[in-house]
Amino acid sequence: MRPSSDPAPGSVAAFGPLEFQLVLLRRMADHQPGLVEDALRELGVGRAEMREANRRWQAMTRSPRGRGAGPRYRSVLGPPESTGERRVGDLTFEATTWRVPLWPGLRFEVLSAPGGAVWNEWLVRAPGARGPEPRTVEELRPWSCTVDEVARAFPPARPMEGTAPTRWRLAFTAPDAAGVRGEYVAEFTWGLLQRLIP
């Protein structure tokens, strides 16, 4: 059943967790249109609603009167499930996570630097949820792994510049099912695996 975010008559349409999931899906549709269509059916919405949610999100992020990224996520997704510290090299960030109903085994994580500037925003495995442990490239299926999971499975993975905002790439060496090793690039959107480029 579709989560309700319908506005009262005459009011401005709400932008909540459902609409945010549509924003995530809009970017993923470039590489995985079939999976996105399945997800839209599960959410009970169509492509037009997905495009409109993305248009409104872009307007919010670009508005000169808009909130910063951290407050914007709280206004859209509500109170976070968890907040804590995360060290990346010599830097310490505030890590804030929210549930994403479409992917119950994942969380949407925002890493903020001191002062509130957002350093990273992506999907990660939920605490306590068992993630995949791929051993061959055939096991790297779309939407199955996060950036961290692929990097851990095939070290030393090398981060590469993404092709657009919210996209990441990893270069790595991995065996196929026959044991033949090859060079691959994994492409991610919002931190979730979309496709492999041999």
Salt bridges, closest charged atoms under 4 A:
ASP30 OD1 - ARG26 NH1 3.41
ASP30 OD2 - ARG167 NH2 2.48
GLU37 OE2 - ARG47 NH1 2.77
ASP38 OD1 - ARG41 NH2 2.34
GLU49 OE2 - ARG2 NH1 2.77
GLU52 OE2 - ARG55 NH2 2.68
GLU81 OE2 - ARG99 NE 2.85
GLU81 OE1 - ARG107 NE 2.63
GLU109 OE2 - ARG86 NH2 2.40
GLU133 OE1 - ARG135 NH2 3.98
GLU149 OE2 - ARG125 NE 2.66
GLU187 OE1 - HIS31 NE2 3.44
GLU187 OE1 - ARG195 NE 2.65
